[in-house]
């Protein structure tokens, strides 16, 4: 096949570039920080403020997203973002937009596990976060920091 390789070869090369340079490990480490924030805020809002579970989850994840964005921008993807205030705000807006996929996955899994299967909400939250991780890593790498370019 001419033209630089098959679709599978191109896909494999892109996946390797996403995980290269310790980026996946740094992203996962930042994710642990975000998970800690998510759990702390979720517990506070559900147990102390008695907010509905899904609303509390949305607030908790947004708090985590803001902290993770700063850490990812300065550490995980530091070589990929442009300098300047406008570029930073554009990346923040993109990050929030693309993480809606991860938020949706995490919240649907959380809600289904709690409401349909009776799983305790903290365990269900952990499972939801794990499911959303893959969506977030791929979307952040591709859309927010354009690692594929």
URFEN-V928978 format. One record per helix or strand. SS is the DSSP state (h for helix, s for strand). FROM is the first residue (numbers start at 1). TO is the last residue. If there is no record, write none. Layout:
# URFEN-V928978
[[SS:FROM:TO] [SS:FROM:TO]]
This chain:
# URFEN-V928978
[[h:7:48] [h:53:76] [h:85:115] [h:121:144]]
